[in-house]
Amino acid sequence: MGGSASGTARKGRGPVVAACVTLAVCLVLTGGVLYVVDRVSTAMGEWEPPTGAPVEPSDGTIETPPRSEIDGPPERAEVTGQDEGDADERAAPDGAATRPDDTWLDQVSDDTGIPHRALEGYAGAQLVVNADTPSCELSWPTLAGIGYVESQHGTFAGGEIGEDGTTTVDVIGIPLDGTNDTQAIPDTDNGEHDGDTEWDRAVGPMQFIPATWERWGESLEGGAPDPHNIDDASLTAARYLCADQRDLTASDDWEAAVLAYNRSGEYVDDVLAYAHAYADAS
């Protein structure tokens, strides 16, 4: 089961339940067998973006282009990594730095409105995946689009992403108890990640359900992965999107990847619009 010591320390903050229906679970029909997608998502066609007017520009709000003006995923975005001599102990499998350059982060955060620490998580995941799975062609605007739609970059519950990459308030979804257009998913983690010992809930800034986190969770720095940490959540989301040898510069593969994350056409359109907006602004 994923998790870390830092998850225990966070219990004092207490979980905050996101009240929107975006955290419902969707069903997928494959080969005639109905099964629950192993990450939180909404009933098909029922997805709605997070509600409530953002109060600070640093939540990543940005004007998005009309869907009619978008033709496929955004062009691949590059990340300037730290110079080898300045890199900390975190490194990709080939020894490349996993942390973006501070000057790059400052500039792109200013240009896009994405909180600095959230952007570091998305861009760091790109550096890792580009180093060990270059054929995927993942770039950070796709992760940023998902991060905004799912949790407004970790701010949806009223907190933010702290300096250590962990949300200051746990972003916890509604109980997946069969109501609110959700599929009933009894507790699988004894409440370790979501604080609920009866039903599973989506957790963290990238909104994974515990069962999916157990299968896919990966820590940037090694050790037990933490779904409430933007570095771990972004890297896990990147791995999930890159599954099945997808090339995320190809329209069909990009759409298939985001549909696997949340099987809703409206969701795909919104992530695509934010991904384009962030890529264009950077």
Residue frames relative to the residue before (quaternion, step in Angstrom):
aa qw qx qy qz dx dy dz
M 1.0000 0.0000 0.0000 0.0000 0.00 0.00 0.00
G 0.4473 -0.6948 0.4871 0.2827 3.56 -0.89 0.89
G 0.3669 0.7062 -0.5558 0.2402 3.52 -1.28 0.36
S 0.1318 -0.7904 0.5915 0.0895 3.55 -1.25 0.11
A 0.6944 -0.4514 0.3457 0.4411 3.51 -1.28 0.14
S 0.6140 0.5600 -0.3560 0.4273 3.56 1.07 -0.69
G 0.5802 0.5752 -0.3851 0.4291 3.60 1.15 -0.50
T 0.6297 0.5253 -0.3374 0.4623 3.57 1.06 -0.70
A 0.6498 0.5174 -0.3241 0.4528 3.56 0.95 -0.81
R 0.6622 0.5337 -0.3152 0.4211 3.57 1.04 -0.69
K 0.4896 0.6850 -0.4401 0.3120 3.59 1.16 -0.39
G 0.5996 0.5822 -0.3600 0.4146 3.59 1.09 -0.55
R 0.6185 0.5447 -0.3528 0.4432 3.56 1.14 -0.52
G 0.3206 -0.7497 0.5115 0.2713 3.51 1.07 -0.76
P 0.4683 -0.6887 0.4713 0.2904 3.59 -0.97 0.79
V 0.2168 -0.7235 0.6364 0.1568 3.52 -1.20 0.59
V 0.3092 -0.7797 0.5183 0.1669 3.59 -0.71 1.05
A 0.3519 -0.7097 0.5713 0.2147 3.55 -0.77 1.03
A 0.3159 -0.8189 0.4586 0.1389 3.55 -0.63 1.13
C 0.5620 0.6264 -0.4027 0.3600 3.60 1.16 0.00
V 0.5579 -0.6270 0.4446 0.3129 3.52 -1.25 0.53
T 0.4288 0.7138 -0.4645 0.3014 3.59 1.24 -0.01
L 0.6818 0.5088 -0.2834 0.4428 3.56 1.19 -0.43
A 0.3893 0.7139 -0.4920 0.3111 3.59 1.20 0.38
V 0.4531 -0.6885 0.4928 0.2789 3.55 -1.20 0.50
C 0.2767 -0.7646 0.5565 0.1706 3.56 -0.97 0.79
L 0.3518 -0.7010 0.5807 0.2182 3.49 -1.36 0.35
V 0.1609 -0.7758 0.6036 0.0892 3.53 -1.11 0.70
L 0.2513 -0.7564 0.5858 0.1468 3.56 -0.94 0.89
T 0.1186 0.7959 -0.5787 0.1325 3.57 -0.46 1.20
G 0.8526 0.0042 -0.0266 0.5218 3.55 -0.77 1.03
G 0.6753 -0.5092 0.2930 0.4459 3.56 1.14 0.61
V 0.6540 0.4816 -0.3176 0.4894 3.59 1.25 -0.01
L 0.2853 -0.7606 0.5622 0.1551 3.55 -0.77 1.04
Y 0.1116 0.7969 -0.5855 0.0983 3.55 -0.72 1.02
V 0.5165 -0.6433 0.4751 0.3060 3.54 -1.25 0.50
V 0.4593 -0.6551 0.5217 0.2961 3.54 -0.88 0.94
D 0.3970 -0.7667 0.4559 0.2163 3.57 -0.78 1.02
R 0.6831 0.3093 -0.3640 0.5525 3.51 0.83 1.12
V 0.5963 -0.6152 0.3612 0.3681 3.52 -1.01 0.71
S 0.1784 0.7490 -0.6249 0.1295 3.52 -1.09 0.78
T 0.5696 -0.6311 0.4125 0.3272 3.56 -1.23 0.12
A 0.6355 -0.4617 0.4254 0.4495 3.51 -1.32 0.11
M 0.6176 -0.5766 0.3714 0.3849 3.57 -1.01 0.77
G 0.8459 0.1615 -0.1395 0.4888 3.50 -0.93 0.97
E 0.6385 0.5527 -0.3261 0.4249 3.60 1.25 -0.07
W 0.4620 0.7202 -0.4352 0.2802 3.58 1.24 -0.14
E 0.0258 -0.7603 0.6489 0.0145 3.52 -1.15 0.75
P 0.5197 -0.6419 0.4492 0.3407 3.61 -1.01 0.66
P 0.6710 -0.4729 0.3591 0.4441 3.60 -1.21 0.31
T 0.3253 -0.7532 0.5428 0.1798 3.54 -1.03 0.86
G 0.6224 0.5440 -0.4052 0.3906 3.54 -1.28 0.24
A 0.4212 -0.7208 0.4931 0.2447 3.55 -0.84 0.96
P 0.4326 -0.6858 0.5127 0.2823 3.62 -0.74 0.97
V 0.2959 -0.7819 0.5269 0.1531 3.55 -0.97 0.82
E 0.7660 0.2626 -0.1717 0.5611 3.57 1.19 -0.28
P 0.5091 -0.6704 0.4350 0.3196 3.61 -0.88 0.82
S 0.6135 0.5926 -0.3472 0.3896 3.59 1.16 -0.45
D 0.5177 0.6374 -0.4343 0.3703 3.61 1.21 0.15
G 0.6023 -0.6073 0.3435 0.3878 3.58 1.26 0.09
T 0.3558 0.7336 -0.5043 0.2845 3.58 1.24 0.20
I 0.1146 0.7830 -0.5992 0.1211 3.55 -0.89 0.96
E 0.5084 -0.6304 0.4809 0.3360 3.57 -1.08 0.63
T 0.2120 -0.8006 0.5526 0.0929 3.56 -0.81 1.03
P 0.5191 -0.6407 0.4600 0.3291 3.58 -1.10 0.62
P 0.5847 -0.5608 0.4350 0.3929 3.63 -1.14 0.50
R 0.5948 -0.5906 0.4044 0.3659 3.57 -1.06 0.74
S 0.6237 0.5718 -0.3430 0.4078 3.59 1.06 -0.71
E 0.6861 0.4733 -0.2773 0.4779 3.57 1.23 -0.43
I 0.6317 0.5350 -0.3230 0.4587 3.58 1.29 -0.06
D 0.0331 -0.7883 0.6141 -0.0209 3.54 -0.84 1.03
G 0.8331 -0.0616 -0.0049 0.5497 3.55 -0.03 1.30
P 0.7051 -0.4554 0.3264 0.4346 3.58 -1.30 0.08
P 0.6086 -0.5506 0.4041 0.4038 3.59 -1.18 0.38
E 0.6138 -0.5256 0.4210 0.4121 3.54 -1.22 0.39
R 0.6122 -0.5819 0.3918 0.3648 3.52 -1.11 0.71
A 0.2545 -0.7754 0.5656 0.1185 3.56 -0.86 1.03
E 0.3353 -0.7436 0.5467 0.1891 3.55 -1.01 0.81
V 0.2239 -0.7401 0.6185 0.1397 3.54 -1.31 0.45
T 0.3021 -0.7178 0.5950 0.1989 3.56 -0.97 0.83
G 0.2246 -0.7977 0.5486 0.1109 3.56 -0.52 1.19
Q 0.6542 -0.4879 0.3930 0.4238 3.52 -1.29 0.24
D 0.5286 -0.5783 0.5027 0.3653 3.53 -1.17 0.55
E 0.6349 -0.5711 0.3622 0.3737 3.54 -1.06 0.77
G 0.6811 0.5039 -0.3009 0.4379 3.57 0.95 -0.79
D 0.7115 0.4334 -0.2546 0.4910 3.58 1.21 -0.47
A 0.5047 0.6844 -0.4180 0.3196 3.59 1.23 -0.33
D 0.4215 -0.6805 0.5350 0.2702 3.53 -1.14 0.68
E 0.7721 -0.3816 0.2355 0.4504 3.57 -1.26 -0.26
R 0.5694 0.5893 -0.4001 0.4103 3.61 1.17 -0.26
A 0.1193 0.7970 -0.5819 0.1098 3.56 -0.82 0.96
A 0.5096 -0.6177 0.5078 0.3178 3.51 -1.19 0.63
P 0.7239 -0.4573 0.2813 0.4332 3.60 -1.22 0.32
D 0.7234 0.4141 -0.2658 0.4843 3.61 1.03 -0.61
G 0.6302 -0.5613 0.3220 0.4290 3.57 1.30 0.22
A 0.4762 0.6732 -0.4444 0.3500 3.60 1.25 -0.03
A 0.5687 -0.5902 0.4432 0.3630 3.57 -1.15 0.59
T 0.2830 -0.7588 0.5631 0.1646 3.56 -1.09 0.72
R 0.6538 0.4874 -0.3229 0.4803 3.57 1.26 0.02
P 0.4414 -0.6930 0.4979 0.2775 3.60 -0.85 0.92
D 0.6098 -0.5524 0.4352 0.3655 3.52 -1.27 0.48
D 0.5537 -0.6458 0.4147 0.3231 3.59 -0.94 0.88
T 0.6456 0.5157 -0.3303 0.4563 3.58 0.96 -0.80
W 0.6297 0.5222 -0.3222 0.4764 3.57 1.02 -0.82
L 0.6608 0.5136 -0.3062 0.4537 3.58 0.90 -0.95
D 0.6542 0.5187 -0.3185 0.4490 3.58 0.87 -0.91
Q 0.6954 0.4858 -0.2821 0.4480 3.56 0.84 -0.97
V 0.7119 0.4508 -0.2722 0.4646 3.58 0.79 -0.98
S 0.6080 0.5378 -0.3537 0.4648 3.60 1.06 -0.65
D 0.6543 0.5015 -0.3060 0.4761 3.58 0.97 -0.84
D 0.6919 0.5014 -0.2820 0.4362 3.57 0.93 -0.91
T 0.7841 0.3601 -0.1644 0.4780 3.57 1.00 -0.83
G 0.4214 -0.6960 0.4780 0.3309 3.58 1.12 -0.56
I 0.4684 0.6578 -0.4628 0.3657 3.59 1.23 0.05
P 0.5140 -0.6382 0.4589 0.3435 3.62 -0.80 0.89
H 0.6246 -0.6053 0.3619 0.3355 3.53 -0.96 1.00
R 0.7300 0.4422 -0.2629 0.4499 3.59 0.77 -1.02
A 0.6027 0.5294 -0.3612 0.4754 3.59 1.13 -0.53
L 0.6476 0.5211 -0.3111 0.4608 3.57 0.93 -0.91
E 0.6143 0.5490 -0.3477 0.4476 3.58 1.01 -0.75
G 0.6511 0.5165 -0.3136 0.4593 3.58 1.01 -0.79
Y 0.6756 0.4898 -0.2968 0.4644 3.57 0.89 -0.93
A 0.7028 0.4657 -0.2708 0.4646 3.56 0.84 -0.98
G 0.6195 0.5415 -0.3429 0.4532 3.58 1.06 -0.69
A 0.6297 0.5232 -0.3309 0.4693 3.58 1.04 -0.77
Q 0.6246 0.5319 -0.3406 0.4593 3.59 1.02 -0.74
L 0.6505 0.5243 -0.3265 0.4420 3.58 0.89 -0.87
V 0.6657 0.4996 -0.3062 0.4620 3.59 0.95 -0.86
V 0.7128 0.4616 -0.2674 0.4553 3.56 0.75 -1.06
N 0.6321 0.5254 -0.3397 0.4571 3.59 1.02 -0.72
A 0.6531 0.5238 -0.3135 0.4481 3.57 1.13 -0.64
D 0.8197 0.2601 -0.1327 0.4927 3.60 0.87 -0.85
T 0.7679 0.1803 -0.1465 0.5970 3.61 1.25 -0.21
P 0.0165 -0.8636 0.5037 0.0163 3.60 0.70 1.02
S 0.5964 0.5919 -0.3712 0.3952 3.60 1.10 -0.52
C 0.5707 0.6017 -0.3819 0.4079 3.60 1.20 -0.38
E 0.1752 -0.8289 0.5085 0.1537 3.59 1.14 -0.70
L 0.2136 0.7900 -0.5387 0.2003 3.58 1.06 0.77
S 0.0179 0.7757 -0.6299 -0.0352 3.56 -1.11 0.65
W 0.6937 -0.5711 0.2808 0.3373 3.51 -1.15 0.81
P 0.5888 0.5861 -0.4183 0.3673 3.72 0.90 -0.54
T 0.6119 0.5347 -0.3650 0.4543 3.62 1.06 -0.58
L 0.6581 0.4844 -0.3073 0.4877 3.59 0.94 -0.84
A 0.6447 0.5173 -0.3206 0.4626 3.58 1.01 -0.78
G 0.6269 0.5307 -0.3390 0.4587 3.59 1.03 -0.74
I 0.6550 0.4865 -0.3031 0.4925 3.57 0.98 -0.84
G 0.6643 0.5283 -0.3064 0.4309 3.57 0.90 -0.93
Y 0.6571 0.4855 -0.3220 0.4783 3.58 1.03 -0.69
V 0.6886 0.4900 -0.2943 0.4462 3.58 0.79 -1.00
E 0.6983 0.4830 -0.2783 0.4490 3.60 0.95 -0.83
S 0.8550 -0.0194 0.0780 0.5123 3.61 0.77 -0.93
Q 0.4203 -0.6895 0.4658 0.3619 3.58 1.25 0.17
H 0.6700 -0.5400 0.2672 0.4337 3.51 0.87 1.14
G 0.7454 -0.4338 0.2152 0.4581 3.55 0.92 0.98
T 0.6024 0.5851 -0.3511 0.4141 3.62 1.25 0.09
F 0.4485 0.7439 -0.4341 0.2387 3.60 1.21 -0.31
A 0.7138 0.4511 -0.2599 0.4684 3.60 0.99 -0.78
G 0.6564 -0.5301 0.3090 0.4389 3.59 1.26 0.09
G 0.6541 0.4831 -0.3238 0.4837 3.58 1.24 0.00
E 0.3443 -0.6927 0.5733 0.2703 3.53 -1.15 -0.70
I 0.5436 -0.5732 0.4711 0.3924 3.55 -1.27 0.00
G 0.3707 -0.7659 0.4908 0.1876 3.54 -0.65 1.16
E 0.7320 -0.4324 0.3019 0.4314 3.53 -1.32 0.18
D 0.6907 0.4677 -0.2835 0.4731 3.60 1.08 -0.68
G 0.5987 -0.5967 0.3458 0.4074 3.59 1.29 0.07
T 0.6146 0.5482 -0.3380 0.4555 3.58 1.28 -0.13
T 0.5065 -0.6474 0.4679 0.3246 3.58 -0.95 0.82
T 0.4648 -0.6912 0.4808 0.2741 3.56 -0.98 0.84
V 0.7351 0.1567 -0.1408 0.6444 3.56 1.31 -0.32
D 0.4601 -0.6927 0.4774 0.2836 3.58 -0.76 1.00
V 0.2667 -0.7340 0.6032 0.1620 3.56 -0.91 0.95
I 0.0335 0.8156 -0.5678 0.1064 3.55 -0.33 1.33
G 0.3919 -0.7444 0.4982 0.2099 3.57 -0.87 0.96
I 0.6720 -0.4608 0.3829 0.4353 3.52 -1.35 -0.01
P 0.5921 -0.5649 0.4117 0.4009 3.62 -1.13 0.43
L 0.3383 -0.7279 0.5625 0.1983 3.56 -0.94 0.90
D 0.1881 0.8339 -0.4758 0.2069 3.50 0.51 1.34
G 0.6646 -0.5141 0.3035 0.4494 3.57 1.23 0.27
T 0.6409 0.4774 -0.3350 0.4991 3.59 1.26 -0.13
N 0.7832 0.3210 -0.2333 0.4787 3.58 -1.30 0.13
D 0.6506 -0.5537 0.2992 0.4250 3.56 1.01 0.90
T 0.4962 0.6368 -0.4533 0.3779 3.59 1.08 0.59
Q 0.4292 -0.6212 0.5778 0.3100 3.51 -1.35 0.35
A 0.4768 -0.6801 0.4731 0.2937 3.56 -0.89 0.88
I 0.0270 0.7786 -0.6246 0.0543 3.57 -0.78 1.10
P 0.2929 -0.7692 0.5409 0.1732 3.60 -0.23 1.21
D 0.6919 -0.5072 0.3295 0.3943 3.54 -1.20 0.60
T 0.1303 -0.8032 0.5789 0.0536 3.57 -0.97 0.90
D 0.7670 0.3682 -0.1891 0.4902 3.60 1.19 -0.36
N 0.4614 -0.6932 0.4344 0.3432 3.58 1.30 0.30
G 0.6703 -0.5382 0.2888 0.4215 3.56 1.12 0.73
E 0.3362 0.7841 -0.4812 0.2014 3.59 1.23 0.12
H 0.7898 0.3077 -0.1549 0.5076 3.58 0.85 -0.95
D 0.8086 0.3183 -0.1395 0.4748 3.56 0.94 -0.88
G 0.4728 -0.7089 0.4187 0.3141 3.58 1.28 -0.01
D 0.6452 0.4925 -0.3116 0.4941 3.61 1.27 0.13
T 0.1913 -0.8112 0.5457 0.0866 3.58 -0.60 1.14
E 0.6347 0.5150 -0.3377 0.4667 3.59 1.28 0.13
W 0.8059 0.0652 0.0055 0.5884 3.58 0.93 -0.95
D 0.4754 -0.6306 0.5189 0.3272 3.54 -1.20 0.48
R 0.1019 -0.7583 0.6418 0.0528 3.53 -1.31 0.54
A 0.5189 -0.6065 0.4873 0.3542 3.57 -1.18 0.45
V 0.1193 -0.8226 0.5554 0.0245 3.55 -0.98 0.83
G 0.8085 0.3554 -0.2410 0.4025 3.50 -1.30 0.50
P 0.7079 -0.4890 0.3150 0.4006 3.56 -1.29 0.26
M 0.7341 0.3587 -0.2336 0.5271 3.61 1.18 -0.44
Q 0.3944 -0.7994 0.4022 0.2091 3.57 1.38 0.28
F 0.2071 0.7470 -0.5914 0.2223 3.52 0.27 1.38
I 0.3821 -0.6600 0.5759 0.2946 3.56 -1.16 0.52
P 0.6690 -0.5519 0.3109 0.3888 3.60 -1.08 0.68
A 0.6492 0.5276 -0.3423 0.4277 3.62 0.91 -0.80
T 0.6582 0.4882 -0.3108 0.4815 3.57 1.02 -0.74
W 0.6291 0.5375 -0.3377 0.4487 3.54 1.01 -0.77
E 0.6246 0.5396 -0.3446 0.4472 3.58 1.01 -0.78
R 0.7111 0.4598 -0.2623 0.4626 3.58 0.98 -0.81
W 0.8239 0.2908 -0.1041 0.4753 3.57 0.84 -1.01
G 0.4881 0.7169 -0.4196 0.2678 3.58 1.17 -0.50
E 0.0292 0.7919 -0.6062 0.0679 3.55 -0.93 0.97
S 0.3014 -0.7628 0.5500 0.1571 3.55 -0.97 0.88
L 0.4901 -0.6682 0.4786 0.2902 3.55 -0.94 0.90
E 0.7800 0.3413 -0.1622 0.4988 3.56 0.97 -0.85
G 0.5971 -0.5439 0.3777 0.4528 3.59 1.22 0.11
G 0.6621 0.4807 -0.3682 0.4415 3.55 -1.22 0.27
A 0.7417 -0.3942 0.2942 0.4559 3.54 -1.29 -0.30
P 0.3944 -0.7301 0.5016 0.2445 3.62 -0.73 0.97
D 0.2277 -0.7777 0.5787 0.0919 3.54 -1.11 0.75
P 0.3596 -0.7676 0.4826 0.2205 3.65 -0.48 1.10
H 0.6484 0.5142 -0.3183 0.4624 3.58 1.23 -0.34
N 0.6064 0.5303 -0.3442 0.4823 3.57 1.33 0.02
I 0.4633 -0.7245 0.4356 0.2660 3.59 -0.66 1.08
D 0.6119 0.5439 -0.3607 0.4468 3.61 1.06 -0.61
D 0.6982 0.4572 -0.2639 0.4836 3.57 0.86 -1.00
A 0.6690 0.5060 -0.3045 0.4513 3.59 0.91 -0.91
S 0.6607 0.5002 -0.3116 0.4650 3.60 0.97 -0.80
L 0.6577 0.4990 -0.3151 0.4681 3.58 0.94 -0.84
T 0.6446 0.5134 -0.3178 0.4690 3.58 0.99 -0.81
A 0.6466 0.5072 -0.3174 0.4733 3.59 0.96 -0.85
A 0.6326 0.5350 -0.3278 0.4541 3.57 1.00 -0.81
R 0.6506 0.5045 -0.3140 0.4728 3.59 0.93 -0.87
Y 0.6481 0.5293 -0.3089 0.4521 3.55 0.97 -0.89
L 0.6759 0.4915 -0.2891 0.4669 3.59 0.92 -0.90
C 0.7164 0.4655 -0.2470 0.4572 3.57 1.04 -0.79
A 0.4091 0.7265 -0.4685 0.2923 3.59 1.26 -0.03
D 0.8064 0.2903 -0.2231 0.4644 3.55 -1.31 0.36
Q 0.5657 -0.6507 0.3648 0.3515 3.57 1.12 0.76
R 0.2335 0.7989 -0.5209 0.1893 3.58 0.99 0.81
D 0.2405 -0.7023 0.6505 0.1604 3.51 -1.30 0.59
L 0.2573 -0.8345 0.4710 0.1250 3.57 -0.21 1.26
T 0.5504 0.5419 -0.4336 0.4642 3.57 1.22 0.33
A 0.6123 0.5191 -0.3431 0.4877 3.60 1.31 -0.17
S 0.5455 -0.6656 0.3983 0.3175 3.59 -0.74 1.04
D 0.6861 0.4918 -0.3007 0.4438 3.59 0.80 -0.97
D 0.6763 0.4835 -0.2974 0.4696 3.58 0.93 -0.86
W 0.6339 0.5276 -0.3401 0.4518 3.59 0.98 -0.81
E 0.6755 0.4872 -0.2983 0.4662 3.58 0.87 -0.93
A 0.6412 0.5237 -0.3258 0.4566 3.59 0.96 -0.82
A 0.6405 0.5359 -0.3217 0.4462 3.58 1.02 -0.81
V 0.7100 0.4400 -0.2681 0.4801 3.58 0.85 -0.95
L 0.6083 0.5294 -0.3538 0.4738 3.60 1.09 -0.59
A 0.6174 0.5255 -0.3488 0.4700 3.60 1.07 -0.65
Y 0.6379 0.5218 -0.3135 0.4718 3.56 1.13 -0.69
N 0.7715 -0.1113 0.1098 0.6167 3.57 1.03 -0.85
R 0.2545 -0.8243 0.4894 0.1272 3.55 -0.29 1.26
S 0.4460 0.6273 -0.5035 0.3926 3.53 0.30 1.33
G 0.4564 -0.6961 0.4827 0.2722 3.56 -0.79 1.00
E 0.6361 0.5263 -0.3328 0.4555 3.59 1.02 -0.75
Y 0.6197 0.5395 -0.3323 0.4631 3.55 1.05 -0.78
V 0.6470 0.5182 -0.3132 0.4634 3.57 0.91 -0.94
D 0.6573 0.5158 -0.3136 0.4511 3.59 0.91 -0.90
D 0.6820 0.4850 -0.3010 0.4572 3.59 0.92 -0.84
V 0.6389 0.5014 -0.3319 0.4799 3.59 0.95 -0.81
L 0.6400 0.5313 -0.3214 0.4526 3.58 0.97 -0.85
A 0.6625 0.5084 -0.3087 0.4554 3.58 0.92 -0.89
Y 0.6819 0.4666 -0.2972 0.4786 3.61 0.92 -0.84
A 0.6159 0.5422 -0.3495 0.4523 3.58 1.02 -0.75
H 0.6597 0.4919 -0.3048 0.4795 3.59 0.94 -0.86
A 0.6589 0.5213 -0.3205 0.4374 3.58 0.88 -0.90
Y 0.6769 0.4815 -0.2938 0.4730 3.58 0.93 -0.87
A 0.6528 0.5061 -0.3193 0.4644 3.57 0.97 -0.83
D 0.6747 0.4991 -0.2984 0.4546 3.59 0.94 -0.85
A 0.6930 0.4853 -0.2795 0.4541 3.58 1.05 -0.75
S 0.6554 0.5477 -0.3166 0.4126 3.59 1.13 -0.53
